[in-house]
């Protein structure tokens, strides 16, 4: 699991499989795991891509031949698929190749785009390559699924994707079980991260600039004027960690910012449940599944008023929205949570109810399967791809 995309794919595929849909998921090998296994009804095929390059574009380019070979073998073994579904740009070239080889409809879920991640600046050669792949993916896809109305407008504006080609289906979240055996267990976990009677802030996500962690660390420095023992646990990995260490040192809070690295789901849930608040100060956020995770564990949330976060969090009803790219506004949000516990508790209760009713993965999976069935029906009603023998590449029939 790396970021929201990995969490989304893991969760939604298991729920889609409950709709009498047979899913074969191709994904890179990560760690000491089986090359093939079935989890939650999903057939998982892990591809060893022998990564050697340092930059993401070269790593992806090097992985394409291995993924194509694995996909062709799988296609022949299964005997043809009805839908090809790819998430984001990383394996877009593979999915597009399969689409044309087997003439089956391609669905793309676009979680984020390079123009958003870099706030419009795609001047680097790497960004230009990614941007080009993202545009081509939205062009080649039969339908494009996005997770927020913000992303609908972004793809329509940036890539000129027709509005009637876009399906907005939000991310979801499962309501987890209470992560503690009893109150003593909870107190022990809290003590591990915050040994003082003082605020504990929690944040989780990739350590990259667009997540705004530098702003949160500086805000902790300001909050420390009132709460000298306030602490922040920041979980996640990424190339920005060294810079964040420097920011913490400059803000005088280096001893009170705990970089937790990659954490398990259990540890993440425990931190949501013991923290005084979860804070997500993103500069760019297409959706913000982490906010839902916090709300599902009754943790107060402070998020920046940007992208999909403003669709997930309703100001003063389910959480607090603060100005994007503003340390002062973050400080206001943190102080507001701490100064108004009754108001905060009301928001938490409302947010929990909304997560259960609107953002359950069962609801999200049902909407996704409906897209599958509409696309299959449209494909069956046309002529493209129907003259070939099932399972045989169209390019081999001439």
C-alpha positions, 0 to 999 in steps of 0.5 A: 500500500503506497498512498490512496491509490493502493488503498483504493484498489485493494478495498474496491476490488474485494467489494466488486468481486462480491457482485459476481465479477471475476477480477484478475489484478496485475500489480508489481511484486513488493516484498516477500509475497506469493506470485499469485494468490486469491484474497477477498475473491480477487485473483492477484497476479504479481509481476516481478519488474526488476526495477533498477532505474531511479526516476519513476518514468524510467522505472515505469518504461522498464516495467511495461514489457514484463507487464505486457508479457504477463497480461498476454499469458493471463489473457490466453489462460483465462480465455478473454476478459470483458473489461480492462480497468487501469488506475492512473498513468503508471500502467496506462501504456499496458492497458492501451496496448491490451485494448487495441490488441484484444479490442475490449473496452478500457476504463480508466480511474484517474486519481490525480494528474501531473498538472495538479500535483505540480500546480500547473508546472509541467516544465520538467521532462519527467512531468511532460512525459507523465502529462502526455501519458495521462492525456492519452489515457483519458483519450483512449478510455471508453469511460473515465472514473474520477473520485470528486467533482473537482477532478471532473472539472480538472480533466474537462478543463485540462484534457478537454475530456467530454463531461458525458465521458466522465463518471464521478464515483467517490472513494470509500472507506470501511468502518474499522473495529475499535482498535483497542482491547480496553481503556488501558490498552488505549492509554498505553498506546497514547502514552507511547506517542504522547507521554505528556498531558498535551495535544497529539496531532496525527497525519499520514500520507506520502512525504511529498511537497504537495501534501503540505507537511512543511506547513503543518510542521511550522504550524506545530511550532506556532501551536507550541507557544500555547502548548509547549509539549504538543506533538505530531506523528507523521506517518508515510514515506517519500523523498521529501523526508530530509527536507521535512526534518530540516523544517522541523529543526528550523521550527524548533520542534524536531524533538516533537515530530515523530516520523513514523515511516510506513505503518500497518493498518492497525497502527494507523487506526490506533493513532486515529483513535488516540490523537486529538485530531488528524490534520491534512494540509494538502496543497493539491488533493483530488479526494482525500481518503485519509480524511474519511479514514479519520472520520470513520474512527471518530477523529476530529479533522482539520483539512485544507480547503482545496480539491476534493477535500472540500467535498469530503469535509463540510465546514463546521458540520463534519470537520474544519476547513482551513486556507490552503498554503497558510500556516496561520490558518492551520494554527487557527484550526488546531486551536479551534479543535482544542478550545471547543471540545463540545463543538468538535464532538458534535462534528465527529458524530455527524462525520461518522454517520455520513461516512457510514451512509455515503462512503461505504465501499459497498455503495462505491463498488455498486456504482463501479459495477454499474459502469462496467455493465453499461460499458459492456452493453454499449460494446456489445451493441456496436461492431468494434471487436466482435469479428475476432475469435474470443481470446485471440489477439485482433492483430493476429487475425488478418 
